[in-house]
Amino acid sequence: MTEITAARSDLESRVFRIVGEVFGLPIEQVTMQTNHDTVKTWDSLNLINLLMAIEVEFGVSIDPEEATELLSVELIIEVLREKKI
């Protein structure tokens, strides 16, 4: 485990992994600043895939208003923390 990985919370590590898998990124390239402007594959179809993966991984339901906020790794984590994950 690298220092960077060790410093991440379990929530952050899981979100980083999901984002990497959905958007086809090596996990080393996923940061809190990774967002829809910096990832070429962050399109509407993959946003739906991301939403479904997050709901399955964390056992939560994300409503359409919250889904529009999933524009970066940082915002995804914020939405999940609001849900007490």
C-alpha positions, 0 to 999 in steps of 0.5 A: 500500500502506498503512502497516498493510498494509506492516507485515503479514507475507505470511502475515498479509496472506494470512490477512486476505484469506482471512478477508475473502473467506470472511466477506464483510468488507472487508479493512480490517475484518479484524484480529488480533482478528477472531474467531467472536464478532465476525463474524456470518457466522463460522458452521460452514458458513463455518468449513468454507469457511475451512478449505478456503481455508486448505488451498488457499492454503497447501498444508497439511492441517489436521486436525480438532483444529487446525480447532477452534482456528480461532476468530480470525485470531490463532489461524489464524496461530498454527496456520499458523506451527506448520506452518512457513508 
